């Protein structure tokens, strides 16, 4: 069963808290390292929404950038926009419409 957004935010918050504690950092120290307010760290650990830039900064500070790599649906190769541009450069395929039988 798929998790709700709230469930995912709480799960991430618990992981961030565990990583911060393992790194022996207080909430204020982590906030100082990533240049956000302590309230942002408190919100994140409580499973409440925070800005994407704050999330990325915390993930980087806690050395968990592999989390960000998991978000890449395309992986190596052309982006969806590049794929669309390549398709537009190719001539359109003609489709044949069969003659109606009488």
N, CA, C and O atoms as a Tinker XYZ file with bonds, in Angstrom:
   408  protein
     1  N      0.840000   -1.174000    0.000000    73     2
     2  CA     0.000000    0.000000    0.000000    64     1     3
     3  C      0.887000    1.240000    0.000000    63     2     4     5
     4  O      1.882000    1.295000    0.723000    81     3
     5  N      0.534000    2.216000   -0.795000    73     3     6
     6  CA     1.332000    3.436000   -0.910000    64     5     7
     7  C      1.191000    4.278000    0.356000    63     6     8     9
     8  O      0.130000    4.337000    0.978000    81     7
     9  N      2.282000    4.917000    0.709000    73     7    10
    10  CA     2.279000    5.780000    1.881000    64     9    11
    11  C      1.725000    7.148000    1.512000    63    10    12    13
    12  O      1.874000    7.611000    0.381000    81    11
    13  N      1.090000    7.782000    2.477000    73    11    14
    14  CA     0.598000    9.141000    2.254000    64    13    15
    15  C      1.785000   10.100000    2.353000    63    14    16    17
    16  O      2.866000    9.726000    2.808000    81    15
    17  N      1.566000   11.332000    1.921000    73    15    18
    18  CA     2.600000   12.355000    2.019000    64    17    19
    19  C      2.997000   12.557000    3.475000    63    18    20    21
    20  O      4.183000   12.657000    3.789000    81    19
    21  N      2.013000   12.618000    4.364000    73    19    22
    22  CA     2.315000   12.806000    5.791000    64    21    23
    23  C      3.167000   11.666000    6.346000    63    22    24    25
    24  O      4.098000   11.894000    7.118000    81    23
    25  N      2.840000   10.443000    5.946000    73    23    26
    26  CA     3.623000    9.290000    6.409000    64    25    27
    27  C      5.061000    9.375000    5.917000    63    26    28    29
    28  O      6.000000    9.092000    6.661000    81    27
    29  N      5.225000    9.764000    4.666000    73    27    30
    30  CA     6.583000    9.896000    4.118000    64    29    31
    31  C      7.363000   11.005000    4.811000    63    30    32    33
    32  O      8.542000   10.838000    5.122000    81    31
    33  N      6.705000   12.137000    5.053000    73    31    34
    34  CA     7.384000   13.242000    5.742000    64    33    35
    35  C      7.817000   12.833000    7.144000    63    34    36    37
    36  O      8.913000   13.186000    7.581000    81    35
    37  N      6.972000   12.094000    7.852000    73    35    38
    38  CA     7.340000   11.630000    9.196000    64    37    39
    39  C      8.496000   10.628000    9.135000    63    38    40    41
    40  O      9.394000   10.650000    9.977000    81    39
    41  N      8.462000    9.769000    8.151000    73    39    42
    42  CA     9.556000    8.794000    7.989000    64    41    43
    43  C     10.880000    9.500000    7.714000    63    42    44    45
    44  O     11.901000    9.168000    8.315000    81    43
    45  N     10.860000   10.469000    6.808000    73    43    46
    46  CA    12.067000   11.243000    6.503000    64    45    47
    47  C     12.525000   11.999000    7.741000    63    46    48    49
    48  O     13.719000   12.046000    8.036000    81    47
    49  N     11.583000   12.591000    8.464000    73    47    50
    50  CA    11.921000   13.328000    9.676000    64    49    51
    51  C     12.623000   12.458000   10.706000    63    50    52    53
    52  O     13.607000   12.874000   11.317000    81    51
    53  N     12.104000   11.232000   10.897000    73    51    54
    54  CA    12.757000   10.308000   11.846000    64    53    55
    55  C     14.174000    9.965000   11.395000    63    54    56    57
    56  O     15.085000    9.874000   12.217000    81    55
    57  N     14.359000    9.773000   10.080000    73    55    58
    58  CA    15.683000    9.447000    9.562000    64    57    59
    59  C     16.640000   10.620000    9.724000    63    58    60    61
    60  O     17.800000   10.434000   10.092000    81    59
    61  N     16.156000   11.827000    9.451000    73    59    62
    62  CA    17.000000   13.019000    9.614000    64    61    63
    63  C     17.410000   13.160000   11.074000    63    62    64    65
    64  O     18.576000   13.432000   11.362000    81    63
    65  N     16.471000   12.979000   11.999000    73    63    66
    66  CA    16.780000   13.078000   13.427000    64    65    67
    67  C     17.840000   12.038000   13.826000    63    66    68    69
    68  O     18.796000   12.361000   14.531000    81    67
    69  N     17.664000   10.804000   13.373000    73    67    70
    70  CA    18.617000    9.743000   13.705000    64    69    71
    71  C     20.009000   10.063000   13.145000    63    70    72    73
    72  O     21.015000    9.864000   13.826000    81    71
    73  N     20.060000   10.554000   11.918000    73    71    74
    74  CA    21.353000   10.903000   11.309000    64    73    75
    75  C     22.011000   12.078000   12.034000    63    74    76    77
    76  O     23.223000   12.085000   12.245000    81    75
    77  N     21.206000   13.063000   12.410000    73    75    78
    78  CA    21.747000   14.217000   13.130000    64    77    79
    79  C     22.322000   13.784000   14.476000    63    78    80    81
    80  O     23.413000   14.210000   14.854000    81    79
    81  N     21.596000   12.947000   15.189000    73    79    82
    82  CA    22.066000   12.466000   16.492000    64    81    83
    83  C     23.320000   11.617000   16.319000    63    82    84    85
    84  O     24.261000   11.739000   17.103000    81    83
    85  N     23.342000   10.757000   15.299000    73    83    86
    86  CA    24.531000    9.938000   15.036000    64    85    87
    87  C     25.743000   10.805000   14.708000    63    86    88    89
    88  O     26.878000   10.426000   15.000000    81    87
    89  N     25.506000   11.962000   14.104000    73    87    90
    90  CA    26.590000   12.890000   13.771000    64    89    91
    91  C     26.955000   13.763000   14.970000    63    90    92    93
    92  O     27.842000   14.611000   14.876000    81    91
    93  N     26.275000   13.558000   16.090000    73    91    94
    94  CA    26.517000   14.299000   17.331000    64    93    95
    95  C     26.328000   15.803000   17.130000    63    94    96    97
    96  O     27.139000   16.617000   17.572000    81    95
    97  N     25.232000   16.144000   16.449000    73    95    98
    98  CA    24.903000   17.550000   16.209000    64    97    99
    99  C     23.592000   17.886000   16.907000    63    98   100   101
   100  O     22.662000   17.081000   16.917000    81    99
   101  N     23.524000   19.060000   17.478000    73    99   102
   102  CA    22.249000   19.555000   17.994000    64   101   103
   103  C     21.454000   20.096000   16.804000    63   102   104   105
   104  O     21.992000   20.273000   15.711000    81   103
   105  N     20.185000   20.351000   17.032000    73   103   106
   106  CA    19.381000   20.937000   15.966000    64   105   107
   107  C     19.944000   22.297000   15.555000    63   106   108   109
   108  O     19.988000   22.621000   14.368000    81   107
   109  N     20.368000   23.078000   16.519000    73   107   110
   110  CA    20.933000   24.396000   16.216000    64   109   111
   111  C     22.236000   24.271000   15.437000    63   110   112   113
   112  O     22.474000   25.049000   14.513000    81   111
   113  N     23.080000   23.312000   15.788000    73   111   114
   114  CA    24.350000   23.127000   15.066000    64   113   115
   115  C     24.103000   22.720000   13.617000    63   114   116   117
   116  O     24.768000   23.222000   12.712000    81   115
   117  N     23.159000   21.822000   13.393000    73   115   118
   118  CA    22.836000   21.436000   12.016000    64   117   119
   119  C     22.265000   22.626000   11.259000    63   118   120   121
   120  O     22.601000   22.848000   10.096000    81   119
   121  N     21.413000   23.380000   11.909000    73   119   122
   122  CA    20.840000   24.572000   11.275000    64   121   123
   123  C     21.938000   25.551000   10.882000    63   122   124   125
   124  O     21.891000   26.131000    9.797000    81   123
   125  N     22.922000   25.740000   11.750000    73   123   126
   126  CA    24.039000   26.641000   11.441000    64   125   127
   127  C     24.854000   26.137000   10.259000    63   126   128   129
   128  O     25.274000   26.923000    9.409000    81   127
   129  N     25.079000   24.825000   10.204000    73   127   130
   130  CA    25.872000   24.237000    9.118000    64   129   131
   131  C     25.196000   24.470000    7.765000    63   130   132   133
   132  O     25.866000   24.764000    6.775000    81   131
   133  N     23.881000   24.340000    7.728000    73   131   134
   134  CA    23.171000   24.457000    6.444000    64   133   135
   135  C     22.541000   25.828000    6.218000    63   134   136   137
   136  O     21.852000   26.041000    5.220000    81   135
   137  N     22.772000   26.740000    7.129000    73   135   138
   138  CA    22.275000   28.120000    7.003000    64   137   139
   139  C     20.754000   28.212000    6.917000    63   138   140   141
   140  O     20.205000   28.906000    6.061000    81   139
   141  N     20.091000   27.500000    7.820000    73   139   142
   142  CA    18.641000   27.618000    7.960000    64   141   143
   143  C     18.349000   27.871000    9.436000    63   142   144   145
   144  O     19.247000   27.787000   10.273000    81   143
   145  N     17.115000   28.175000    9.748000    73   143   146
   146  CA    16.758000   28.401000   11.148000    64   145   147
   147  C     16.620000   27.062000   11.869000    63   146   148   149
   148  O     16.378000   26.024000   11.252000    81   147
   149  N     16.778000   27.114000   13.182000    73   147   150
   150  CA    16.577000   25.901000   13.983000    64   149   151
   151  C     15.142000   25.413000   13.822000    63   150   152   153
   152  O     14.889000   24.208000   13.835000    81   151
   153  N     14.202000   26.344000   13.671000    73   151   154
   154  CA    12.793000   25.974000   13.484000    64   153   155
   155  C     12.609000   25.105000   12.242000    63   154   156   157
   156  O     11.752000   24.221000   12.229000    81   155
   157  N     13.399000   25.344000   11.206000    73   155   158
   158  CA    13.315000   24.528000    9.989000    64   157   159
   159  C     13.706000   23.092000   10.299000    63   158   160   161
   160  O     13.050000   22.157000    9.841000    81   159
   161  N     14.765000   22.911000   11.072000    73   159   162
   162  CA    15.209000   21.563000   11.444000    64   161   163
   163  C     14.152000   20.899000   12.324000    63   162   164   165
   164  O     13.853000   19.717000   12.150000    81   163
   165  N     13.595000   21.640000   13.253000    73   163   166
   166  CA    12.541000   21.113000   14.126000    64   165   167
   167  C     11.351000   20.657000   13.290000    63   166   168   169
   168  O     10.823000   19.566000   13.507000    81   167
   169  N     10.920000   21.490000   12.329000    73   167   170
   170  CA     9.791000   21.129000   11.454000    64   169   171
   171  C     10.102000   19.874000   10.648000    63   170   172   173
   172  O      9.267000   18.976000   10.538000    81   171
   173  N     11.305000   19.818000   10.087000    73   171   174
   174  CA    11.683000   18.673000    9.267000    64   173   175
   175  C     11.649000   17.392000   10.095000    63   174   176   177
   176  O     11.087000   16.385000    9.664000    81   175
   177  N     12.245000   17.432000   11.272000    73   175   178
   178  CA    12.290000   16.238000   12.116000    64   177   179
   179  C     10.908000   15.843000   12.629000    63   178   180   181
   180  O     10.675000   14.678000   12.952000    81   179
   181  N     10.005000   16.794000   12.705000    73   179   182
   182  CA     8.638000   16.508000   13.147000    64   181   183
   183  C      7.761000   16.003000   12.005000    63   182   184   185
   184  O      6.588000   15.690000   12.205000    81   183
   185  N      8.340000   15.928000   10.808000    73   183   186
   186  CA     7.579000   15.437000    9.666000    64   185   187
   187  C      6.690000   16.475000    9.041000    63   186   188   189
   188  O      5.700000   16.140000    8.391000    81   187
   189  N      7.030000   17.729000    9.228000    73   187   190
   190  CA     6.263000   18.814000    8.613000    64   189   191
   191  C      6.998000   19.300000    7.368000    63   190   192   193
   192  O      8.218000   19.156000    7.286000    81   191
   193  N      6.295000   19.864000    6.412000    73   191   194
   194  CA     6.935000   20.298000    5.167000    64   193   195
   195  C      7.955000   21.424000    5.389000    63   194   196   197
   196  O      7.757000   22.312000    6.218000    81   195
   197  N      9.036000   21.359000    4.631000    73   195   198
   198  CA    10.037000   22.426000    4.585000    64   197   199
   199  C     10.361000   22.658000    3.117000    63   198   200   201
   200  O      9.997000   21.851000    2.262000    81   199
   201  N     11.041000   23.751000    2.826000    73   199   202
   202  CA    11.412000   24.061000    1.446000    64   201   203
   203  C     12.398000   23.039000    0.874000    63   202   204   205
   204  O     13.170000   22.407000    1.595000    81   203
   205  N     12.336000   22.910000   -0.434000    73   203   206
   206  CA    13.209000   21.950000   -1.110000    64   205   207
   207  C     14.682000   22.287000   -0.913000    63   206   208   209
   208  O     15.496000   21.384000   -0.720000    81   207
   209  N     15.040000   23.564000   -0.957000    73   207   210
   210  CA    16.450000   23.932000   -0.788000    64   209   211
   211  C     16.934000   23.579000    0.616000    63   210   212   213
   212  O     18.077000   23.154000    0.781000    81   211
   213  N     16.086000   23.748000    1.626000    73   211   214
   214  CA    16.468000   23.367000    2.994000    64   213   215
   215  C     16.636000   21.854000    3.080000    63   214   216   217
   216  O     17.580000   21.364000    3.699000    81   215
   217  N     15.729000   21.126000    2.465000    73   215   218
   218  CA    15.834000   19.660000    2.463000    64   217   219
   219  C     17.135000   19.202000    1.822000    63   218   220   221
   220  O     17.845000   18.363000    2.377000    81   219
   221  N     17.445000   19.751000    0.656000    73   219   222
   222  CA    18.679000   19.366000   -0.047000    64   221   223
   223  C     19.904000   19.726000    0.792000    63   222   224   225
   224  O     20.843000   18.934000    0.877000    81   223
   225  N     19.911000   20.896000    1.405000    73   223   226
   226  CA    21.050000   21.310000    2.233000    64   225   227
   227  C     21.252000   20.366000    3.413000    63   226   228   229
   228  O     22.385000   20.008000    3.736000    81   227
   229  N     20.158000   19.961000    4.058000    73   227   230
   230  CA    20.263000   19.039000    5.200000    64   229   231
   231  C     20.753000   17.674000    4.731000    63   230   232   233
   232  O     21.616000   17.070000    5.368000    81   231
   233  N     20.217000   17.194000    3.640000    73   231   234
   234  CA    20.643000   15.900000    3.090000    64   233   235
   235  C     22.141000   15.914000    2.772000    63   234   236   237
   236  O     22.849000   14.951000    3.067000    81   235
   237  N     22.610000   16.985000    2.183000    73   235   238
   238  CA    24.041000   17.099000    1.870000    64   237   239
   239  C     24.882000   17.161000    3.140000    63   238   240   241
   240  O     25.926000   16.514000    3.227000    81   239
   241  N     24.430000   17.940000    4.128000    73   239   242
   242  CA    25.182000   18.079000    5.375000    64   241   243
   243  C     25.265000   16.756000    6.128000    63   242   244   245
   244  O     26.250000   16.497000    6.819000    81   243
   245  N     24.243000   15.922000    5.999000    73   243   246
   246  CA    24.230000   14.635000    6.688000    64   245   247
   247  C     24.810000   13.515000    5.820000    63   246   248   249
   248  O     24.722000   12.338000    6.169000    81   247
   249  N     25.401000   13.898000    4.690000    73   247   250
   250  CA    26.081000   12.967000    3.783000    64   249   251
   251  C     25.150000   11.853000    3.289000    63   250   252   253
   252  O     25.507000   10.675000    3.299000    81   251
   253  N     23.969000   12.250000    2.865000    73   251   254
   254  CA    23.001000   11.297000    2.328000    64   253   255
   255  C     22.557000   11.699000    0.923000    63   254   256   257
   256  O     21.375000   11.601000    0.594000    81   255
   257  N     23.489000   12.147000    0.102000    73   255   258
   258  CA    23.124000   12.600000   -1.243000    64   257   259
   259  C     22.593000   11.467000   -2.117000    63   258   260   261
   260  O     21.979000   11.727000   -3.153000    81   259
   261  N     22.816000   10.220000   -1.720000    73   259   262
   262  CA    22.248000    9.111000   -2.505000    64   261   263
   263  C     20.723000    9.169000   -2.486000    63   262   264   265
   264  O     20.080000    8.651000   -3.400000    81   263
   265  N     20.131000    9.791000   -1.459000    73   263   266
   266  CA    18.679000    9.975000   -1.439000    64   265   267
   267  C     18.242000   10.784000   -2.647000    63   266   268   269
   268  O     17.209000   10.506000   -3.256000    81   267
   269  N     19.037000   11.786000   -2.987000    73   267   270
   270  CA    18.688000   12.650000   -4.119000    64   269   271
   271  C     18.832000   11.900000   -5.432000    63   270   272   273
   272  O     18.060000   12.128000   -6.363000    81   271
   273  N     19.800000   11.019000   -5.516000    73   271   274
   274  CA    19.982000   10.218000   -6.718000    64   273   275
   275  C     18.796000    9.309000   -6.992000    63   274   276   277
   276  O     18.498000    8.993000   -8.143000    81   275
   277  N     18.126000    8.892000   -5.933000    73   275   278
   278  CA    16.951000    8.045000   -6.083000    64   277   279
   279  C     15.789000    8.786000   -6.730000    63   278   280   281
   280  O     14.856000    8.161000   -7.235000    81   279
   281  N     15.841000   10.106000   -6.716000    73   279   282
   282  CA    14.759000   10.909000   -7.276000    64   281   283
   283  C     14.857000   11.071000   -8.788000    63   282   284   285
   284  O     13.945000   11.619000   -9.407000    81   283
   285  N     15.938000   10.606000   -9.390000    73   283   286
   286  CA    16.175000   10.798000  -10.818000    64   285   287
   287  C     15.469000    9.711000  -11.623000    63   286   288   289
   288  O     15.983000    8.596000  -11.714000    81   287
   289  N     14.314000    9.999000  -12.208000    73   287   290
   290  CA    13.589000    8.964000  -12.935000    64   289   291
   291  C     14.207000    8.623000  -14.286000    63   290   292   293
   292  O     13.914000    7.568000  -14.849000    81   291
   293  N     15.048000    9.490000  -14.806000    73   291   294
   294  CA    15.602000    9.286000  -16.143000    64   293   295
   295  C     16.927000    8.542000  -16.087000    63   294   296   297
   296  O     17.184000    7.661000  -16.907000    81   295
   297  N     17.760000    8.892000  -15.130000    73   295   298
   298  CA    19.078000    8.285000  -15.047000    64   297   299
   299  C     19.975000    8.818000  -16.150000    63   298   300   301
   300  O     19.801000    9.943000  -16.618000    81   299
   301  N     20.910000    8.022000  -16.550000    73   299   302
   302  CA    21.827000    8.416000  -17.614000    64   301   303
   303  C     21.086000    8.479000  -18.943000    63   302   304   305
   304  O     20.144000    7.722000  -19.175000    81   303
   305  N     21.507000    9.365000  -19.792000    73   303   306
   306  CA    20.891000    9.470000  -21.105000    64   305   307
   307  C     20.176000   10.791000  -21.277000    63   306   308   309
   308  O     20.226000   11.655000  -20.402000    81   307
   309  N     19.510000   10.945000  -22.409000    73   307   310
   310  CA    18.844000   12.222000  -22.686000    64   309   311
   311  C     17.657000   12.450000  -21.752000    63   310   312   313
   312  O     16.974000   11.512000  -21.340000    81   311
   313  N     17.437000   13.708000  -21.438000    73   311   314
   314  CA    16.294000   14.073000  -20.610000    64   313   315
   315  C     15.019000   13.949000  -21.449000    63   314   316   317
   316  O     15.097000   13.848000  -22.673000    81   315
   317  N     13.862000   13.957000  -20.813000    73   315   318
   318  CA    12.619000   13.902000  -21.588000    64   317   319
   319  C     12.494000   15.044000  -22.599000    63   318   320   321
   320  O     11.960000   14.846000  -23.690000    81   319
   321  N     12.975000   16.223000  -22.247000    73   319   322
   322  CA    12.917000   17.357000  -23.185000    64   321   323
   323  C     13.827000   17.092000  -24.378000    63   322   324   325
   324  O     13.447000   17.359000  -25.518000    81   323
   325  N     15.038000   16.564000  -24.123000    73   323   326
   326  CA    15.947000   16.250000  -25.229000    64   325   327
   327  C     15.355000   15.160000  -26.123000    63   326   328   329
   328  O     15.502000   15.216000  -27.344000    81   327
   329  N     14.687000   14.170000  -25.528000    73   327   330
   330  CA    14.057000   13.114000  -26.314000    64   329   331
   331  C     12.969000   13.685000  -27.215000    63   330   332   333
   332  O     12.847000   13.292000  -28.376000    81   331
   333  N     12.186000   14.606000  -26.681000    73   331   334
   334  CA    11.132000   15.236000  -27.466000    64   333   335
   335  C     11.727000   16.023000  -28.628000    63   334   336   337
   336  O     11.213000   15.970000  -29.745000    81   335
   337  N     12.797000   16.744000  -28.370000    73   335   338
   338  CA    13.442000   17.512000  -29.446000    64   337   339
   339  C     13.974000   16.582000  -30.540000    63   338   340   341
   340  O     13.877000   16.901000  -31.726000    81   339
   341  N     14.530000   15.444000  -30.149000    73   339   342
   342  CA    15.041000   14.491000  -31.147000    64   341   343
   343  C     13.889000   13.928000  -31.977000    63   342   344   345
   344  O     14.028000   13.744000  -33.186000    81   343
   345  N     12.757000   13.656000  -31.336000    73   343   346
   346  CA    11.604000   13.130000  -32.057000    64   345   347
   347  C     11.073000   14.144000  -33.058000    63   346   348   349
   348  O     10.648000   13.776000  -34.153000    81   347
   349  N     11.096000   15.398000  -32.691000    73   347   350
   350  CA    10.579000   16.443000  -33.589000    64   349   351
   351  C     11.468000   16.613000  -34.815000    63   350   352   353
   352  O     10.987000   17.030000  -35.869000    81   351
   353  N     12.723000   16.306000  -34.698000    73   351   354
   354  CA    13.643000   16.435000  -35.843000    64   353   355
   355  C     13.430000   15.335000  -36.863000    63   354   356   357
   356  O     13.786000   15.498000  -38.029000    81   355
   357  N     12.850000   14.208000  -36.443000    73   355   358
   358  CA    12.611000   13.095000  -37.356000    64   357   359
   359  C     11.327000   13.355000  -38.126000    63   358   360   361
   360  O     10.368000   13.898000  -37.579000    81   359
   361  N     11.309000   12.967000  -39.390000    73   359   362
   362  CA    10.081000   13.173000  -40.166000    64   361   363
   363  C      8.939000   12.359000  -39.565000    63   362   364   365
   364  O      9.138000   11.261000  -39.045000    81   363
   365  N      7.772000   12.912000  -39.649000    73   363   366
   366  CA     6.594000   12.230000  -39.109000    64   365   367
   367  C      6.313000   10.979000  -39.925000    63   366   368   369
   368  O      6.487000   10.961000  -41.143000    81   367
   369  N      5.885000    9.955000  -39.246000    73   367   370
   370  CA     5.542000    8.709000  -39.935000    64   369   371
   371  C      4.148000    8.856000  -40.529000    63   370   372   373
   372  O      3.228000    9.374000  -39.897000    81   371
   373  N      4.029000    8.394000  -41.733000    73   371   374
   374  CA     2.721000    8.434000  -42.376000    64   373   375
   375  C      1.963000    7.174000  -41.991000    63   374   376   377
   376  O      2.500000    6.067000  -42.029000    81   375
   377  N      0.762000    7.358000  -41.638000    73   375   378
   378  CA    -0.055000    6.183000  -41.331000    64   377   379
   379  C     -1.004000    5.952000  -42.502000    63   378   380   381
   380  O     -1.529000    6.893000  -43.098000    81   379
   381  N     -1.203000    4.700000  -42.807000    73   379   382
   382  CA    -2.092000    4.359000  -43.918000    64   381   383
   383  C     -3.468000    4.077000  -43.379000    63   382   384   385
   384  O     -3.656000    3.389000  -42.375000    81   383
   385  N     -4.393000    4.622000  -44.068000    73   383   386
   386  CA    -5.774000    4.353000  -43.724000    64   385   387
   387  C     -6.313000    3.423000  -44.778000    63   386   388   389
   388  O     -6.284000    3.725000  -45.971000    81   387
   389  N     -6.802000    2.294000  -44.330000    73   387   390
   390  CA    -7.314000    1.292000  -45.286000    64   389   391
   391  C     -8.561000    1.789000  -46.001000    63   390   392   393
   392  O     -9.355000    2.559000  -45.460000    81   391
   393  N     -8.701000    1.335000  -47.201000    73   391   394
   394  CA    -9.908000    1.677000  -47.965000    64   393   395
   395  C    -11.084000    0.882000  -47.404000    63   394   396   397
   396  O    -10.959000   -0.279000  -47.012000    81   395
   397  N    -12.158000    1.518000  -47.385000    73   395   398
   398  CA   -13.351000    0.858000  -46.877000    64   397   399
   399  C    -13.815000   -0.193000  -47.870000    63   398   400   401
   400  O    -13.934000    0.065000  -49.068000    81   399
   401  N    -14.067000   -1.349000  -47.363000    73   399   402
   402  CA   -14.547000   -2.447000  -48.210000    64   401   403
   403  C    -15.996000   -2.213000  -48.586000    63   402   404   405
   404  O    -16.801000   -1.831000  -47.736000    81   403
   405  N    -16.351000   -2.440000  -49.872000    73   403   406
   406  CA   -17.741000   -2.294000  -50.323000    64   405   407
   407  C    -18.319000   -3.613000  -50.611000    63   406   408
   408  O    -19.481000   -3.706000  -51.004000    81   407
